[in-house]
Structures are given as structure tokens and as C-alpha cells.
Amino acid sequence: MNNMSKTKKVLSPDIIRKMKQLEIFTRRLLNGSLMGDSRSAQKGVGFEFDQIREYSCGDDIRFIDWKSSARSNKLLVKQYIEERSRTIIIAVDVSFSSAFGSGASTKCNRFAELASVLALVGHHGKDRVALLLFSDQVCEYIPPGTSLSHMHRIMELLFSYTPRQSKTDISVALKYMLSLKNRDAIVLILSDFIDTSVETYLAHVAKKYDTIAVRCLDEYEQALPSVGFVTIEDLEIGELVELDMRSQKNNFVKNILTARIHEQNKVFRKKGVELVDSSLHKVDYLADMVRFFRRRMMY
């Protein structure tokens, strides 16, 4: 694994501008009605006391304040505040296939944007955020932190990292996460999941952590256009293949791509991993991710 402290890249003006834009975009969403604050009402011993309120159906009778109830002649309960402080591990696929994109954006750029927004939302929720970059090895790891400067460090790495000639091996990332000492962490894996090793360790990680798969596919990884003969290259192994994409042949290829997605869905369901799709060509993909994360984390 690379030592980040030895080599710190100088960020280009474009990357700095991109980071600022994402931070402003995320802050605007968080300051609106989309998000609440980082604390939630809970009723339990050991939490910070918040207030005494009138009993409502479903409240735990153990937290009835009998003295206050006797004085007011109505049933009252004590309400407490729980401070959220969870660990969020964002694992990002930086294999060579992430450099692919049939449109204006590549998958690695999409991963960087999504992971940056997730880190900023985690910071808003006072959660501890860690970053793991992987291909067929663990490339970089930033341990959990909560400060805004820590989120900037994560974003700098995401946007400055260049995918190298490497294959996708998600089992490497999963095995590394199993070695971490974090408890009750939430793991978000950002990848196209085009990898036969995805099942290895997945059930173990899903048992140890609350695990979410964020799948990002280019439209040509879901269906290829009918354009006759085309030559395609596997970026991870450099192999060239010629395909006949005329309508009848195209249906055959499309069936293969559809079957691969269906098999991935089946694996995630079987292993108890929640799946979120983020299309490379969808306009409001970042806002969708914030909405999902807010709902999932219950901010």
C-alpha cells in the first residue's frame, strides 16, 4: 500500500475548483429542508437528558417520570438525546476499468464525486469517515476522521489519484476491511462490480458491517448500440476483441450484459447487501445519493 505522507501531489486549479463546487453544492442541500441535525430523539439510559414530555402510545414505561406525573396529574416521560458518532468506510474502485466512460465523464470521476459528497454528508452528521482505494490491491487508506480538513484530504486523494494498469479484485478490499478494528461501521463500496471475486468475503463483511454497494455502470456496459463491427479493448488486461453489433448479434451481447447485472443483483440479495445504482448519465445523481444517504443514516 502506498504511503501518502511521502508523496503529496500539487492539486491543479481544476481539481481545487471541483472540490469547492462539490462542497458548496452539498452544503446547500444540507442547509435546506433535506437534512436534519446530527442528533435524534431516543429514550434510553446513558443518553444526554433532553426534556420531560407527555407520554404517548408506544413509549417505554421504564422512562415514566412518576414524580412529575403525580405533580401535573398526567403521565410524563423523560426523553433523552443520542449523539450520533458512527464510522463510515468509503471503499472506491480505482482499477484501470474505472478510467472508462463513453460520455463526457469517466467512472473514476463519478466515483470521486460520489465519495466526496458522501464524506461531506458524513462530516455534517458528525460521523467518522475513512477512505479506502483498491484495485487488485489496497492502494491507499485514510483512517477515520471527523474534521473538515480530514474531508478535504479525502477529496484531494480522490481527485488526484490516477488509475493504474490493474484489475478489479473486490475481495482484496473486503479482506482488508475485515482486518480493521472498527465496530458498527457502515461500509459503502463504489464500483462497477465487474469482477468474479465479489462473493469472496462479502458475506463476512456484510455480517460485520452495515454494507451498501453503490454500482456505477456506463450505458455501454449495460447495452451496446447496433453499429456493425466494433473493436473494443479490455482496459484491465489490454486485450482487443472485435464484435459484430448488428441487431441480431447485439441482442446476444445485450443478453450477456443483462445476465451479468442480474447475477450481481442476486449475489447482493443473497449476502444481505443493499444495492444502489448510480447511472453515469443521470443528471441529478449527486442529489439522489444525498437523499438516499440521509434516509439510510436517519440524519
C-alpha positions as CSV (number, residue, x, y, z in Angstrom):
1,M,0.0,0.0,0.0
2,N,1.3,3.4,-0.9
3,N,2.5,5.8,1.8
4,M,0.5,9.0,1.3
5,S,2.7,11.0,3.6
6,K,5.8,10.6,1.3
7,T,4.1,11.9,-1.9
8,K,1.7,14.8,-1.7
9,K,0.5,15.9,-5.2
10,V,0.1,19.5,-6.1
11,L,-3.6,19.9,-7.0
12,S,-4.5,21.5,-10.3
13,P,-6.8,24.6,-10.4
14,D,-9.5,22.4,-12.0
15,I,-9.4,19.9,-9.0
16,I,-9.5,22.7,-6.5
17,R,-12.4,24.3,-8.3
18,K,-14.2,21.0,-8.4
19,M,-13.8,20.4,-4.7
20,K,-15.1,23.9,-3.9
21,Q,-18.2,23.3,-6.2
22,L,-19.0,20.0,-4.5
23,E,-18.6,21.5,-1.0
24,I,-21.0,24.4,-1.9
25,F,-23.4,22.0,-3.6
26,T,-23.5,19.7,-0.6
27,R,-23.8,22.5,1.9
28,R,-26.8,24.0,0.1
29,L,-28.6,20.6,0.2
30,L,-27.7,20.2,3.9
31,N,-28.8,23.7,4.8
32,G,-32.2,23.2,3.2
33,S,-35.1,21.1,4.3
34,L,-33.4,18.0,3.1
35,M,-31.4,17.3,6.2
36,G,-32.0,17.5,10.0
37,D,-29.3,17.9,12.6
38,S,-27.0,15.2,13.8
39,R,-28.9,14.3,16.9
40,S,-32.1,12.2,17.2
41,A,-34.6,11.7,20.0
42,Q,-34.0,8.5,21.8
43,K,-35.3,7.1,25.0
44,G,-32.7,5.2,26.9
45,V,-30.4,5.2,29.9
46,G,-26.9,6.7,29.3
47,F,-28.0,9.3,26.8
48,E,-28.0,13.1,27.4
49,F,-31.2,14.2,29.0
50,D,-33.3,16.4,26.8
51,Q,-36.7,17.1,28.3
52,I,-39.8,15.8,30.0
53,R,-42.8,15.4,27.8
54,E,-46.3,13.9,27.9
55,Y,-46.5,10.1,27.5
56,S,-47.6,8.9,24.0
57,C,-48.6,5.4,22.9
58,G,-45.6,3.2,22.3
59,D,-43.3,4.9,24.8
60,D,-41.2,2.7,27.1
61,I,-42.9,2.7,30.5
62,R,-39.5,2.4,32.2
63,F,-38.9,6.1,31.4
64,I,-42.1,7.4,33.0
65,D,-41.3,10.2,35.5
66,W,-43.7,9.2,38.3
67,K,-42.9,12.3,40.5
68,S,-43.5,14.8,37.7
69,S,-46.6,12.8,36.6
70,A,-48.0,13.0,40.1
71,R,-47.4,16.7,40.3
72,S,-49.0,17.5,36.9
73,N,-51.7,14.9,37.2
74,K,-50.8,13.5,33.8
75,L,-48.4,10.8,32.6
76,L,-45.0,12.2,31.7
77,V,-41.8,10.5,30.4
78,K,-38.2,11.5,30.2
79,Q,-36.7,12.0,26.7
80,Y,-33.0,11.7,26.0
81,I,-30.7,12.8,23.2
82,E,-28.4,10.4,21.5
83,E,-25.3,11.9,19.9
84,R,-24.5,10.0,16.6
85,S,-20.9,9.2,16.1
86,R,-20.6,6.3,13.6
87,T,-17.8,5.2,11.4
88,I,-18.3,5.4,7.6
89,I,-15.8,3.5,5.4
90,I,-16.0,4.5,1.8
91,A,-14.3,2.0,-0.5
92,V,-13.6,3.1,-4.0
93,D,-12.7,1.0,-7.0
94,V,-9.6,2.6,-8.8
95,S,-8.8,-0.3,-11.1
96,F,-8.0,0.6,-14.7
97,S,-11.5,-0.1,-15.9
98,S,-12.7,2.9,-13.8
99,A,-11.0,5.1,-16.4
100,F,-13.7,4.1,-18.9
101,G,-16.5,6.4,-19.9
102,S,-18.4,6.6,-23.2
103,G,-19.6,10.2,-22.5
104,A,-18.1,13.3,-21.0
105,S,-17.4,11.7,-17.6
106,T,-15.5,8.6,-16.6
107,K,-16.4,6.2,-13.9
108,C,-13.4,7.2,-11.8
109,N,-14.6,10.8,-11.9
110,R,-18.1,9.8,-10.9
111,F,-16.7,7.7,-8.1
112,A,-14.7,10.7,-6.8
113,E,-17.7,13.0,-6.9
114,L,-20.0,10.5,-5.1
115,A,-17.4,9.6,-2.5
116,S,-16.6,13.3,-1.9
117,V,-20.3,14.1,-1.3
118,L,-20.7,11.1,1.0
119,A,-17.7,12.2,3.0
120,L,-19.1,15.8,3.3
121,V,-22.5,14.5,4.4
122,G,-20.8,12.3,7.0
123,H,-19.0,15.3,8.3
124,H,-22.3,17.1,8.6
125,G,-23.6,14.2,10.7
126,K,-20.5,14.3,12.9
127,D,-19.6,10.8,11.8
128,R,-16.1,9.5,11.4
129,V,-15.2,8.9,7.7
130,A,-12.5,6.7,6.3
131,L,-11.4,6.2,2.7
132,L,-10.1,3.0,1.0
133,L,-8.9,2.9,-2.6
134,F,-8.5,-0.5,-4.1
135,S,-7.9,-2.3,-7.4
136,D,-6.2,-5.7,-7.3
137,Q,-4.5,-4.4,-4.1
138,V,-5.2,-1.9,-1.4
139,C,-3.8,1.3,-3.0
140,E,-4.5,3.9,-0.3
141,Y,-6.2,4.0,3.1
142,I,-7.1,7.1,5.2
143,P,-8.2,6.2,8.7
144,P,-11.5,7.6,10.1
145,G,-11.6,11.3,11.0
146,T,-14.3,14.0,11.6
147,S,-12.8,17.4,10.8
148,L,-13.4,19.3,7.6
149,S,-9.7,19.3,6.8
150,H,-9.9,15.5,7.0
151,M,-12.7,15.5,4.4
152,H,-10.6,17.8,2.2
153,R,-7.8,15.3,2.5
154,I,-10.1,12.6,1.3
155,M,-11.4,14.7,-1.6
156,E,-7.8,15.6,-2.6
157,L,-6.8,12.0,-2.8
158,L,-10.0,11.0,-4.7
159,F,-9.5,13.6,-7.4
160,S,-5.7,13.4,-7.7
161,Y,-5.4,9.6,-7.9
162,T,-4.8,8.2,-11.4
163,P,-6.0,4.6,-12.1
164,R,-3.0,2.4,-13.0
165,Q,-2.9,-0.8,-15.1
166,S,-4.6,-3.1,-12.7
167,K,-7.6,-5.5,-12.5
168,T,-10.6,-5.2,-10.2
169,D,-10.4,-7.6,-7.2
170,I,-13.0,-6.6,-4.7
171,S,-12.1,-9.5,-2.4
172,V,-8.8,-7.6,-1.6
173,A,-10.8,-4.6,-0.3
174,L,-13.2,-6.8,1.6
175,K,-10.4,-8.8,3.2
176,Y,-8.7,-5.6,4.3
177,M,-11.9,-4.2,5.8
178,L,-12.3,-7.4,7.8
179,S,-8.9,-6.7,9.4
180,L,-10.0,-3.2,10.6
181,K,-11.0,-2.8,14.3
182,N,-14.0,-0.6,13.7
183,R,-17.3,-1.7,15.2
184,D,-20.8,-0.8,14.0
185,A,-19.3,0.8,10.9
186,I,-21.2,1.5,7.7
187,V,-19.3,0.4,4.5
188,L,-20.1,1.9,1.1
189,I,-18.4,0.2,-1.8
190,L,-18.3,2.2,-5.0
191,S,-17.5,0.1,-8.1
192,D,-18.9,-1.3,-11.4
193,F,-18.6,-4.8,-9.7
194,I,-17.4,-6.3,-12.9
195,D,-15.4,-8.9,-11.0
196,T,-15.8,-12.6,-10.3
197,S,-14.3,-12.3,-6.8
198,V,-17.1,-10.2,-5.5
199,E,-18.6,-13.1,-3.5
200,T,-15.4,-13.8,-1.7
201,Y,-15.6,-12.4,1.9
202,L,-18.8,-10.4,1.0
203,A,-20.9,-12.4,3.5
204,H,-18.4,-11.9,6.2
205,V,-18.1,-8.1,5.6
206,A,-21.9,-7.8,5.5
207,K,-22.2,-9.6,8.8
208,K,-19.6,-7.4,10.5
209,Y,-20.7,-4.1,8.9
210,D,-23.8,-2.5,7.5
211,T,-22.8,-2.8,3.9
212,I,-24.0,-0.8,0.9
213,A,-23.0,-1.4,-2.7
214,V,-23.0,1.7,-4.9
215,R,-22.9,0.4,-8.5
216,C,-21.9,2.8,-11.3
217,L,-22.1,1.5,-14.8
218,D,-21.6,3.2,-18.2
219,E,-24.6,2.9,-20.5
220,Y,-22.4,0.8,-22.9
221,E,-21.7,-1.6,-20.0
222,Q,-25.5,-2.3,-19.9
223,A,-26.2,-2.4,-23.7
224,L,-24.2,-1.7,-26.8
225,P,-25.5,0.2,-29.8
226,S,-26.2,-1.5,-33.2
227,V,-23.3,0.0,-35.2
228,G,-22.0,-3.0,-37.1
229,F,-18.5,-4.3,-36.4
230,V,-16.6,-2.6,-33.5
231,T,-13.3,-3.3,-31.8
232,I,-13.3,-3.0,-28.0
233,E,-10.4,-3.2,-25.5
234,D,-10.4,-4.6,-22.0
235,L,-8.6,-1.8,-20.2
236,E,-7.6,-4.1,-17.3
237,I,-5.7,-6.7,-19.5
238,G,-5.2,-4.8,-22.7
239,E,-7.0,-7.5,-24.8
240,L,-8.7,-6.4,-28.1
241,V,-11.9,-8.1,-29.2
242,E,-13.9,-7.5,-32.4
243,L,-17.7,-7.7,-32.0
244,D,-20.5,-7.8,-34.6
245,M,-23.1,-5.4,-33.2
246,R,-25.7,-5.8,-35.9
247,S,-29.2,-6.1,-34.4
248,Q,-29.3,-9.9,-34.0
249,K,-25.8,-10.1,-32.7
250,N,-26.3,-7.1,-30.5
251,N,-29.2,-8.8,-28.7
252,F,-26.8,-11.7,-27.9
253,V,-24.3,-9.3,-26.3
254,K,-27.1,-7.3,-24.6
255,N,-28.4,-10.6,-23.0
256,I,-24.9,-11.3,-21.7
257,L,-24.6,-7.8,-20.1
258,T,-28.2,-8.1,-18.7
259,A,-27.4,-11.5,-17.2
260,R,-24.3,-10.1,-15.5
261,I,-26.3,-7.4,-13.9
262,H,-29.0,-9.8,-12.8
263,E,-26.3,-12.1,-11.3
264,Q,-24.8,-9.2,-9.4
265,N,-28.3,-8.3,-8.0
266,K,-28.8,-11.9,-7.0
267,V,-25.4,-12.1,-5.1
268,F,-26.1,-8.8,-3.2
269,R,-29.6,-10.0,-2.1
270,K,-28.2,-13.4,-1.1
271,K,-25.4,-11.8,1.0
272,G,-27.6,-9.2,2.6
273,V,-26.0,-6.2,0.9
274,E,-28.1,-3.2,-0.1
275,L,-27.6,-2.1,-3.7
276,V,-27.8,1.4,-5.1
277,D,-27.4,2.2,-8.8
278,S,-25.9,5.4,-9.9
279,S,-26.1,5.8,-13.7
280,L,-23.2,7.5,-15.3
281,H,-25.5,9.6,-17.5
282,K,-28.1,10.7,-14.9
283,V,-28.1,14.4,-14.3
284,D,-29.1,14.6,-10.6
285,Y,-27.1,11.6,-9.4
286,L,-25.4,13.5,-6.6
287,A,-28.7,14.8,-5.1
288,D,-30.1,11.3,-5.3
289,M,-27.2,10.0,-3.4
290,V,-27.6,12.6,-0.7
291,R,-31.3,11.8,-0.3
292,F,-30.6,8.1,-0.1
293,F,-27.8,8.6,2.4
294,R,-29.9,10.9,4.6
295,R,-32.7,8.4,4.6
296,R,-30.3,5.5,5.3
297,M,-28.4,7.2,8.0
298,M,-31.5,8.8,9.6
299,Y,-29.9,12.2,10.0
